Amino acid sequence: MTDNPAVNPTIQAEQIIMIDHPQIEALLFVDAPRDPADSVVEVRVALRDGRTFGFTAYTPNALVRLMRDSGQMSLIDAGMMIVREVSLDAVRDALDKMLYAGIEQFGLPI
């Protein structure tokens, strides 16, 4: 991750971020992370080909906390994205991997 705010801006709720990427046009962060290292955030991605997908970005700390607090032994979620921290860099990294493998296998079409 980079500490330069111009490259990795602070994420705000309902924030649309235009992306300089060959396949991704924009990201919408539906929620703002309370703590980038321990958050669950809804993300929408608009691709340049016109498709749009939804994801829920979880940090490992948030997964552990959610399971511990609810007493669950597992957690499943359609559109799950696991990122080290909720940041533009981490979400872009996950999306690059999903695009390479076939994003439609991971995201929920919108």
C-alpha positions in Angstrom: 0.0 0.0 0.0 1.1 3.5 -0.6 0.7 6.4 1.9 0.2 8.9 -0.9 -3.4 10.2 -0.5 -3.6 10.9 -4.2 -2.9 7.3 -5.0 -4.7 5.7 -2.1 -7.4 8.1 -1.0 -9.4 7.8 2.2 -12.5 5.8 1.5 -15.8 7.5 2.2 -19.3 6.0 2.1 -21.1 6.2 -1.2 -17.8 7.3 -2.8 -17.3 6.6 -6.5 -13.6 6.4 -7.5 -12.7 6.5 -11.2 -9.9 4.0 -11.9 -7.0 4.2 -14.3 -7.2 0.5 -15.3 -7.6 -1.2 -18.6 -10.7 -3.2 -17.5 -12.1 -1.3 -14.4 -13.8 2.0 -15.0 -14.9 2.9 -11.4 -15.4 1.6 -7.9 -18.2 2.5 -5.5 -17.5 2.0 -1.8 -21.1 1.7 -0.4 -19.7 1.9 3.2 -16.7 3.6 4.7 -14.4 1.4 6.8 -14.4 2.3 10.5 -11.0 0.7 10.8 -9.2 -0.3 7.5 -7.6 -3.3 9.2 -10.9 -4.6 10.8 -13.9 -3.9 8.5 -16.6 -5.3 6.3 -17.4 -3.0 3.3 -19.7 -3.3 0.4 -18.0 -2.6 -3.0 -19.4 -2.2 -6.5 -17.2 -2.4 -9.5 -18.1 -1.0 -13.0 -16.1 -2.6 -15.8 -15.3 -0.8 -19.1 -17.2 -3.5 -21.0 -20.4 -2.4 -19.2 -20.7 -5.2 -16.6 -21.1 -4.3 -13.0 -20.4 -6.6 -10.0 -20.9 -6.4 -6.2 -18.6 -7.7 -3.5 -18.4 -7.6 0.2 -14.8 -6.9 1.3 -13.8 -8.5 4.6 -10.5 -8.1 6.4 -9.2 -11.2 8.2 -9.6 -9.4 11.5 -13.3 -8.7 10.7 -13.9 -12.4 9.8 -12.4 -13.6 13.1 -14.4 -11.0 15.0 -17.7 -11.7 13.3 -17.4 -15.5 13.9 -16.3 -15.1 17.5 -19.0 -12.6 18.3 -21.7 -14.7 16.7 -20.4 -18.1 17.8 -20.2 -19.3 14.2 -17.7 -21.9 13.1 -17.7 -20.7 9.5 -18.8 -17.8 7.4 -19.9 -17.9 3.8 -21.0 -15.0 1.6 -21.7 -14.7 -2.1 -19.4 -12.1 -3.6 -16.8 -12.4 -0.7 -13.5 -10.6 -1.2 -10.9 -11.0 1.5 -8.4 -8.1 1.7 -5.6 -7.5 4.2 -7.0 -4.0 4.7 -9.9 -2.0 3.2 -7.9 0.3 0.9 -8.0 1.1 -2.8 -4.8 -0.7 -3.4 -6.0 -3.9 -1.7 -9.4 -3.9 -3.5 -7.7 -3.3 -6.8 -5.3 -6.2 -6.1 -8.2 -8.5 -5.4 -10.1 -7.4 -8.5 -7.0 -7.9 -10.7 -6.8 -11.5 -9.5 -10.6 -12.0 -10.0 -10.4 -10.5 -13.5 -7.5 -12.8 -14.4 -9.5 -15.9 -13.2 -12.9 -14.7 -14.5 -14.6 -12.1 -12.3 -18.0 -13.6 -12.9 -17.0 -16.6 -10.8 -16.6 -14.3 -7.8 -18.8 -11.2 -8.0 -22.6 -10.8 -7.9 -23.8 -9.3 -11.2 -25.7 -6.1 -10.7 
